[in-house]
Amino acid sequence: MKNPKLVSVQWVDIIATSGWEKLDEVNTPTMETVGYLVHKDKNCIKVACTKDEKGDWFSYHVFPKGCIRKITNILS
């Protein structure tokens, strides 16, 4: 993306257990990540939080579309 927007991504985490948890004790938490939306396609979005002096992005969070609840622009 040419001019990435600063966004907040609300997403649902995936949980796995290997203990003695009961069914009602295991739930998927909703999380929030803030960063620059640098990629978006039909399968996923990529948010980065660090850019170097050349303009290259680093420190990515990659979210499958099915885990995303909401994307909110922070700055216009």
N, C-alpha and C positions, 0 to 999 in steps of 0.2 A: 504494500500500500504506500502511495506517495507521501501522504500527510497523515500518519497514524493519529487517531483520536485517543485521548486518555479516557479509559472506561473502567467501570466496575462490573465484574462478571460474577453473578450469583450462580452457583453450581452445586450439584448434589454429589457427594462423595460416595465411593463404593466401599462397602465393609465386608470383610471376611473374618470368620471366627474359627477357632480350633479348640475352644474350651467348653465349659459347662453352661454357657449362656442359654437362658430360656428365650423362646421366640419373641416375647413381648419386650425383652431387654435389648434387642438388636434392631437399630433403626439407622437409616441413612441420614447423616447430618448435612445441612445446607451450609456451604462455605461461601466466602466472598474474596475475590482477588482483584487488585487494582493494578493496571498497567496500560501500555500502549497497544492497541489492536493493530498488529502488523500483518495478519493474514486471516482470511476468511474464505472457506469454500463449503461445498455441500456436506463434507464429513466432519470438519473441525474448525476451531478458531485458534489462533496463536497470539498470546499476549506477551510482550517483552517489557522489561523494566530498566534496562541499561543500554545506552548508546555511546559508542566511542566517537572520537574526533573526526573519523572518516564517515560517520553516519551509519555504521554497521550496528545491528541490534544484537543483544545477548540476554541471558537470564530469562529463558522462555517458560511459560506455562502453556501447555497444549491441552485443549478441552475437546473431547468428542461432543458433537452436537447434541446427542441424547442426554448428556449430563447437565446441559446449560438450562437454567431457569429463566435468567433475565440478563440482558446487557444494557447498562445505562451509561450514557455519555456524561463525563464529569466536567469537561471543558468543551466549549463549542469551537 
